Amino acid sequence: LVGLAEAYRTGLTDPVFDELTVGDVSPGGRFDPLGLAESGDLEELKIKELKHCRLSMFAWLGCMMQALATQEGPIANWQAHTADPVHANVLTNAASGFGF
C-alpha cells in the first residue's frame, strides 16, 4: 500500500481519482485535528522531530549494545546496578569482556 501511494505521489502511475494531483503529499490535507501545526513554526517542529528520532535511535542502539555485552536485558542490568553500583557498572562489564 505504501509503495502504491509513493507511486501516485511521484507520478510513476496515474492517480485513480481526478481530484488527486501528482506530487500532492497529503491529498486530504494535513492530519491535524487539534490545530497544533498552526500554533508554531512547522519547519522548526520538523527539525525537532528529526532530532528526537535520532536520539531515540541512538538510545535503542545503546540498549542493544548493553544487552550484547552483559547477556541480560536492560531491566536486569538496572536492578543489578542499583543493588551494587560499585561492582555493576560500565567499567566492570568492559573489563570482563563480551562473554562470547
Secondary structure, 3 states (H helix, E strand, C coil): CHHHHHHHHHCCCCCCCCCCCCCCCCCCCCCCCCCHHHCCCHHHHHHHHHHHHHHHHHHHHHHHHHHHHHCCCHHHHHHHHHHCCCCCCHHHHHHHCCCC
